[in-house]
Amino acid sequence: MNYKITGNENVTFNNNAFYCIGTGRMGLALQKQYFEQLKLVQEKIGFEHIRGHGLFHDDMAIYHEFQPGVPEFGPDAGKGWDENKVQVEYNWTYLDMVMDSYRELKLKPFIELGFMPKQLASGDNTVFYWKGHTTPPKNYERWANLIKATLSHLMDRYGKDEVVTWPVEVWNEPNLPGFWKDADMEEYFKLYDVSSRAVKEVDARFKVGGPAVCGGTDQKWIKAFLEFVRKNKCPLDFVSRHHYTTELPSPDGHYGYPKLHPKEKCFEQLDSTRGLVDSFEEYKGMDINVTEFNTSYIPNAPVHDTNLNAAYIALMLSTFGDNHKSYSYWTFGDIFEENGVPFTPFHGGFGLVANGLIPKPTFWSFAFYKNLTRGYEKCLLRTPECLVTKSRDSKGQEIYKGIAWNVDTDMSGKELKLELELPLSGKEDSNVLITQLVDEEVCNPLKVWHDLGEHANPSEQEVELLRQAAQPFTQTKRCGNKVSLVIKENAVCYFEVKAAPINNDRGYTYGRLY
């Protein structure tokens, strides 16, 4: 493929990949390895917000019901309990620890209101290994007070003007019976109504939204949700939903093997959302936040650890911002326990970082897109295989940056050949081409782990080797204004081209031996 770039092009490209990143339940943030993985992600990429489940889960210990004189522990615990005499108290100890750690890494929470505290739940339905309660509150007034108390505490601790910049989303995937009892639409709408009003009662500046649905019944739910919100005049500042791009996985042992949607149809489930929202005059142009996305929706899909995943995500990032305010990759790291504690460092976890602080190939897809934001002026070329942008460094020098990818779901081995002509001096050797390559051969820690014997608990020496094998291959080359790139299957390549005149010291000749 050959492209001549004049520098006068101005192509639409909204690079919003860094607004938010996903995380396992919030209580995991108290673990050392969790913090180390998140720190690595922030240092090398850098996201603005972080969203995860379990704000009100019992391991965060926020919500407590009690009655004076009724034992809380021991053989007589709960004896004499009278629901009409319940008193409520809140414990902010772990919440403060978690939020302080996020703030240390310059992250703002994207608050998800869920799941239900056990004492407030109206039933016993739970989800995940860690048993998040998924039934409606037995008392909506106490639920509203929990929301108001939590937001008020956060504002007291971190400042009102700061905390109102943290978006608030009501629940997670209520259109699935696993996440919301019976996927009861009317009950969720009641939850949203009460919750959104509680949020605005604390401060009208908060941005609140929903319904945080996933595929399947997503369009039906979004339409009905907007109709309900309009009819009842509920607060609504953004619409949220999720997006995954695989079929049902084939289970085998601890793992699931899903088939990816064809790359040409990676946004098929999302295509109608923008038009659906815009069909409501009151909500036309409203922000759509995709608060979870990845290829597979299970945390044990080996595809997540592959170079194929990196190339597929690189493709998605090139156009995701066309219709969406934000899109939050699920998740930053593999400290994650939906299906229990994983047995091995490479287990198909959602994360950008494998346990052992090993960046996966998809980590670099995000890092490369972040590089495009530095000194960014405009996009010059966008195709299904590449992006080229124009930037300037701190001295005002023009830099042409780009990303190319080769999604090969069929594993055919077919190479992508890319020829670019740029508006730089055509004199041979007057410019420099810098490339960073992630492909099956040079940045594939999964293969190295396999070659080492797929040890469930690799030694320190093996972990260090895996980290070394997880770095992009960096190369430089003197060039004119024409650049040739060969991208192998499932590779992602970041490149920069800029003028680089030789300013050698007196008497120094590169390559001269005698």
N, C-alpha and C positions, 0 to 999 in steps of 0.2 A: 504494500500500500504506500502510495506516494502522496505527500502533501507539501504544497508550497505556501509558506506563511509570510505575509507582507508586513505584519505588525499593526495593520489598520483594522483587523477584525475585532469584533466585540461580541463574543458568544455568551449566551446565558449560562451561568454556572453558579449555583448557590451552595457553597461548601459549609453546611451546618452540622457536620458530623461530630462536633466537639461540645455541643450544648449540654449533652447529658450522657452518662454511662451507667449501665446497670450493675447491680450487686446482689449477692445472696442476701438472706435475711439480715437485718441490721445488727442483731446480736452477735453475729460472726465478726463484726468490726473490733471486738475486744481481743481477738487473737493476734499474736505477733506476726505470723506469716501473712495474714490478711492485710495488715497495715503495710508490710514490706512490699507485697505485690501491688497494692494501690499506689504506694510511693513511687515505685518503678514506672508505672503507667503515667503518673502525673509528671514525672521528670522527663520522660521521653516523648510523651504525646501531649497530655494536659487537657482535661475536660473541665467544664464549668459547673455542672450539677451532677449529682449521683442519686439514683432511685433504686429502692429495693423494697422487698416485702417485710412484714413483721414488726412495724413500728409499735403496734399494741400487742404483740405476742407476749406470752407470759415470761419468756427469757429476758425481756427488757424490764419486766417487773414494775411497770408504770401504774397499772390500775389495781386497786385493792378495795374490796368490800369487807366491812366488819360490823359487829354489834358489841357494845360494851357488855361484858359478862358472859359472852359466848366464846368458848375455847377455840382458838385457831389451829392448835396442834394437839397431838396426843389422841388417845382412844375416844375421848369425848368431843373431838373437833366437830364444830357445827351443831352441837346438841342445843336445842332450844332456839334455833334460827327462825326468825320471823321476817319474811320478805318486806313487810310494811315498816320495819324498823331499821332497815339497812342504812349504814353510813358509808361514805366513800372517801378514800384518801389516795394521794398520788405520790409516787416515789420517782424522783428524777435522776437518781445516781447514775444508772447506766446510760440513760439518754444523754446526759451531759458528757460522759466519757466518749460516747460515739460521736456526738456532734463536735466536740473539741478536736477529735482526731481528723474529722473531715475538714474542719476549718484550718487545721495545721497544714493540710495539703491543698489549701485554697479551693476547696469544693463547697458549693452550696447544695443543700438537700433539695431534691425534687420529691416532696413529701407524698407518700402513698398512704392513705388512711385505711389501715388494715393490719393484721386480721383482727378478729374479735377476741378480747381477753376472755379467758375461760369463765370467769365469774360473771361476765356480762352476756355471754352467749346464751341463746335460747334453746340450743340443742347440743348434741355431741358430735356433729359432723366435723371432720378434720381433713386436712390435706397434707401430704408430704411426710417424710420420715420424722420431721420435728413437730408434726401435728398442729398445724395452724388452724384455728377454729374458723369455720366458714358459715356459721348460721347468723341470721340477723340478731340484733341486740334484743334482749328480753325487755329492755326499758330504753326507749329512744331518748328520753330526757337525759338519762345518765350518759348515753353515747354522745349526745351533743355537748354535754358538760365536759366530757373527756377531751373532745376536740378543742373546745375553747380553753380549757386549762392548759393543755399541751402547747398550743400556739402562744398563749399568754406567757407561759414560762419561758419559751424560746425567745420571745421578744424582750422579756426582762433580762435575759442573760446575754443576748447578742445584739440587742437594739432593734427598735421597731422598724426603722428605715431599712435595715438590713434584712430582717426576716420576712417582710412583705414582698421581697424579691424572690422568695422561695415558692415555686408553684405548688399547688395542692391538688392531688388527684384522688377521687373517691373510689376506693376498692381496686380490685384486680380481676379482670376476666370474669365478670359476673354471668356472662352468657354460657359458661361451662359449669355443669353441676358440681364438679370437683372443687371449684373455687367459691361457689355461692349456692347454698342449699336449693336443689331442684332447679337451678338457673331461673329462679323466679323473677321475671321481669318487673312485675308490679311492685314487688318488695324491694328490689334494687332501686327503682325510681323513688320509692319512699325514703330509702337510705340516702340517696343523692339529695333529695329535697331538704331533708333535715340537716345533712352534713354541710351542704353548700351554704345554707343560711347561717349555720353556726360559725363557719369560717369567716363570712362577711361581717358577722356580728362583732367579731374580735377586731377586724380592721377591713374596711371596704376596699383597700388597695390590694389585698390578696388576689391572686389569679387562681381560680378554681375551675376544675373541669372533669370530664369523664366521657364515655362510660368505660374506657379501658378494656374494650372487647378484643377478642382474637378472631381468627377466621371461622368459617362455617356459617354461623348466623349473624355475622358482623353487620351486614347491610340492614337486615331486618331490625336489629337492635339499635343501630345508630339512628335510623329513621324514626322509630318509635320513641327513642330517647329525646330527640330534638322536638318532636311533637309534644311530649310531656312537658319538657322544659318551657316551651313556648306557651302552652296552655296555662301552666301554673306559675309562670313568671319566675322560675328558679334562676339564681345566679349562674352564669356560664360564661367563661372567658376563653376556653379552648376545648376542642374535641380531642379525645385521646383514643388510641387503638394500638394493636400489636400486629406484627407481620413476620411470618416465617415462610420459608420457600421450599418445603419438602413434602413428600407424600407420607402416608403412614409408615413408620419404620418396621422393619422385620426384626423381631427380637431374637437374640442368641446369647444365652448366659447373662452376663452383666450388661450387655450392650444392645443397641438398636441400630439398624442399618437402613437409613431412609434414602429414597431417591430424590435428587434435587429436581426442582422444576427447571425446564429448559431456560437457558439464560435469556432468551428473547421474551420469556413470560415471567420474569422474576418479580414483576410488580402487578401481575394480573389481579390478585386479590385486592390490591390497593387502588386500582384504576378508577373505580366508581366513587370512592370516598369523597374526593374533592367536589365532584359534581353534585353528590347527594347533599353535602353541607351547603353548597352554594344555591341549592334549589329552595332553601329557606331564606327569604328576603332578610330576616333579622340576623342571620348568621353567615351571609355571603362574605367570603374572604376571611372568615374566622380561622385562627391558627389551628392547624392539625399537628398534634405531637404524637409521633409514633414512639411510645414509651418503652417498647421492647422490639428488637428485631434481631434475627440471626438466620442462618440457613435452617438447621433443625431446631425443633422446639423441645427436644429431650436433652437432659444433661449427661447423657452417656452415648452420644453419637460420635464415633471416631472421625467422621468428616470434619468436625470442628478443629481437629489438630492438624489438618492437612494443608498443603499448598493450594489444592483446589479451593478450599474455603477462602483462602486469602485472595485468590484471583476473583472469585465470585463476589466477595464483599467489595473488592476494589471497583468492580463493574457497578454494583449497586450504589456506592458512594458518589459516583459520577453524576447520577441523575436524581437521587433521593430527594434532594432539596428543591426540586422543581415545584412540588405541590405540598411540601411539608415544612412546618416551622422547625421541627427538630426530629431526630431519629436516634434512639438510644440503643447502642449495641448491648446485648444481653450475653455476657457480663464482662467486667474487667479482669476477673481472676477465677481460679479454680478452687478457692476455699468456698465450698458450696455443698449443701447437704439435702437437696430435695429428695434424692433417692438413697440417702445415707452417705456415710463417709466413703469416698472412692478408694479402691484397692491399689491403684497404680498412678504414677504421675501423668501418664498419657492414657486417659480413660474416656475421651470424647467430651470433656467438660466444656461448658459455654465459654470459658474465660479466654482473654487475650494472653494470659500468662499461666503456664502450667506450674503445678506445685514443684518447688525447688527454684523458684524465680527464673524459669526458663521461658523466654518470649516465644510464642507460637508464630507461624508465618503471618497470620492475620493481624497480629500486633503491628507488623511493619506496614501493612496496608494503611492503617490509621496514621502511623508516624509519617508516612510519605505524604498523605493528604495534609497533615499538619504543616509539613515543609512548604506546601504551596501557599499557605497563609502568610508567610513571612515576607513582607515587602510587596504583597500582592497588589497588582494594578487591574488586570483584566484577564479574561480567558480568550484565547485566540483560536483554539480548536477543540472540539469535543466530538468524538466518534464512539462507536460501541467497543473500541479497543484502546483508546488513549485520550488523554487530555494534554493540552499544551497551554501554559499561562505565561504572562509577562510580569516580572517583578523588578524591583530595584533594591539594591543594597543600601547600606547606611551612607555611602558616598554618592548615591544617585546612579550607579552603573546599572545598565540593563542586564537582566538575567532571564533567560528563557528556561522555565521549569516544566517538567511534565511527568506523567505516570502512564505506563503502558501495561496491559495485562492480557493474558491469553487463557480464557476459560475453556477448558477441554474436558467436559463431563464424560465424554466417551473414551478418554485416555488413548486417543489416537496417535499421539506423539507429533501431531502437526505443528510446525513452527509458524509464528507470526513474524513477518518481515516488514519493518517500518522504515520508510525513507522520509526524512524531513528536510526541507530547505528553509532556513531561517534568515531574518533580516539583519545579518551580521556580515562582517567583512568576509569575502569569498577567498581571501588569500590563505593558501594552505598553511597550517600550523599557527594561525593568528588567534585562534580561540581554544578553549578547553572544554571537553565533554567529561562530565563526572557522572558515573552511574552507580547505583546501589541496587543489587539484584537479589531477589528472593525466588528461588526455584527449587525443583526436586533435588538438585545436585548440591547447591552451595549454601542453602539455608533451610534445612529440613531436619530439625531435631527429632522428629518422630522416627525417621529412618535410622538415625544414629542409635536411638533407644532400642529399636528393633534389632539392629546389627549387634548391639551389646548383649542381647539375650532377653530383652523385655523384662528386666528385673523390676519387681514391684517396689522394692526399696533400694534404689541405686546408691552406691557408695558416694562419699564426698568427691572422689576423683572422677567418678562417672558423671555426677551432676555438673561438675566444672566443665567436663568435656561437652556435655549437652548444651551448656550455656554458650560455649565457644561456637558450637555448630549451629546456634540459633541466631547468629549475626549475619546481616546481609553482606554479600561480596561487593566490596567497593573497588572501583577501577577508574582510572583517568586516562585521557587520550587527547593529544593535540589534534585539532581539526580545523577545517574551513567552515563554511556556512551550511554544509550538508552533513547530516547525521544519519547513520545507518544503525538500526537496532534489530537484533534477532531475539525474539522472545519465545522461549520453549514452552511446552505445555504447562499450564497452571502456574506460570511465572508472573511475578509483578516486578516491574522495573521502574525505579525513580531516576530521573536524569535532569541535569542542569547543563546549559551551554552559555558561555559568556566569553567576552573578549579577554585575552590573557597575554598581553605583550611580554616578551622576555626582557627582564631587567637584570642581567647578570652582572656580577662583580668583575672588576678589572682582572683580567687574566684567567677567569674561570670559563671553561668550555665543557658543557655537559657531555658525558660519554667519552671524553678524551682520557686515555690511560697513560700515554707516553708522548 
